[in-house]
Amino acid sequence: MKRILEFLFVNKYYKMDNHQLELEAAKYKIGGYGIGGRVVRERIIEQLLKKDEANNSRIAIFVSILALVISIISLFLSFK
């Protein structure tokens, strides 16, 4: 359950250290977050959040899973 919540919410970026943030940025080919050879966390997080806002499939996945669970529950209740 905890992993599902981490997937749905973006506060996971704030919990990452600089190395993890760099790996996440590289995974999505996000650049321009270094100034003077120094990693700027806020800039990486800002760009990752923009990426997440543009990709609202997480919400669609959540709604689909919720609909599936409700359907299964209603199916079991109709058999009683």
Secondary structure, 3 states (H helix, E strand, C coil): CHHHHHHHCCCHHHHCCHHHHHHHHHHCCCCCCEECCEECHHHHHHHHHHHHHHCCHHHHHHHHHHHHHHHHHHHHHHCC
